[in-house]
Amino acid sequence: MLKIASAQVWVHDQDEALKFYTDKLGMEVRADVTMPEMDDFRWLTVSPPGQDDISIVLMDVPGPPMLTDAGRNEILELVSKGLCTAVFLTTENCQAEYERLAAKGVEFTELPEQRPYGIDAGFRDPSGNSFRLTQLIELDDA
């Protein structure tokens, strides 16, 4: 049986991302390991408290030799526009979670709104990655 262990988001600055994901979103660090033998590659993961079986990898966009400078810049530009990644978070109360996160300085791109599947809002992290914050409703099996 396959299970998802991690999902990756590209970030412009791992330290800035770590601060946002922990201080503003309230996530916990699962791994923060620097590997000198891999040119100081940093494996940095976070996840919501109590959700230990899956993590978000906060991945620095590499340069040469992995990517050309042009390739790296292209990814950075797409990320900053919110076009590379979308992370979907669920909550039992979208309005309350919106208010809590907004009070911590999270800037929302879309306010909570009723949708056919529940209440939904949007925000982005400091690198530009898109997030959906959703309070799902049970859909009738028609």
N, C-alpha and C positions, 0 to 999 in steps of 0.2 A: 504494500500500500504506500502510495506517495503522500507526503505531507509538505506543505510550504513551511520552510524554516525562516527565510528572510526575503525581504524585498529591498531593492536598492533605489536610492535617490541620489542624483548627482548634486553636489553642493559646491559653492564657490569657496567657502572657507569652513573647514571642519570645526574649528573652535566656535565660530559664530553660530553655526548650525547646532552644535551641542548645547550652547546656552539657550537658544530658542526652543529646542525640543524638550529640554529638561526644565528650564525656568518658566517658560510660558505655557507649554503644552502639558507639563507635569509628567513627562516620560522619565524612565529610569535607564541608566547606562547598563547595558548587558555585556559589552566588551569594548575595551579601549586599549589596543595593543599596537605598539610600534615595532616593526621588524627591521632591524639594522641591516640584516643580510639581504633585504629586498629594497635597498636604497631608502630606508626609513619609511616604508609603506605603512600607513596607519589603518588598521581595521577598527572601525568605530560603529557600534550598533546601539540602538535604543528601542524601548518598547513601553507600552502603557503598563502601569503597575498591575500586577496580578496576571499579566498575559505573557508568561515566560516562554511559551512555545513558538513564538514568532517575533522577529525583530526587523527593524528598518535599518539598513546599512547606510550610513552617511558617508558617501564615497566622494573623495576628492577627484576632480577630473584630471586624469594624468596627462603629462606631456610626453615628449620623446623619451625613450624609443617606442613606447606603447602607442601614442598618437602623435601625429605631426602637430606643430604649433597651430596650423590652420584648422585641423580637426578638433583640437582642444577648444579653440576659440569659437568654432561653430557650435559645439555642445554647450559651452557657457552661454552663448547668445540664446540658443533655443530654451535652455533651462530658465534664463532670466525672463523669458516671455511666457513661461508656464506651459511650454509645449512638449516637454520631455516626459513628465511624470505626473500621475494623479494618484493621490492616496485617499482612500475612502475610510473615514472613521464613523463609527456609530455611537450613539448616545441614547439614553432613555428620555432625555429632555433637551432638545436642541436649543430652545430659547434660553434656558438657564445656562447651558454650556457656552452658548454664544456670549452671554453677558459676562460670564466668568473669564473667558478668554479675552474678550475685548477690554475688560478691566486690567488685564495683564499686559496690554499693548499689542495684541494680535490684531492686525488690520484685515478686515473682511472685505472681500470683493463683491460678495452677495449676502444680503441680510437673510435671516431665516424666513422661508416662504413655504406655504403648503403646496405640496406636489401630489400626484396620484399615488406615490409610494410612501409618502410621509412628509416630514418637515425637513428642509434642506437649506444649508448655507455654504458659502465658499470663502476660503482664505488662501493665502500663499505664504510660504516660508521665506526667509531672507534671501535665498537663492532664486526664488521665483516658482518653486514647485507648487502645483495646484493641490488643494485639499478640499474635500467635500465632507461636511459635518452633517450627518443624517440621523434623524429619529424615524426609524422605519415603522410602518403600520402593517398589520397582518392583512394580506390580500386574500379575498375570498377565492376559493378554488371553484371556478365557474365551469 
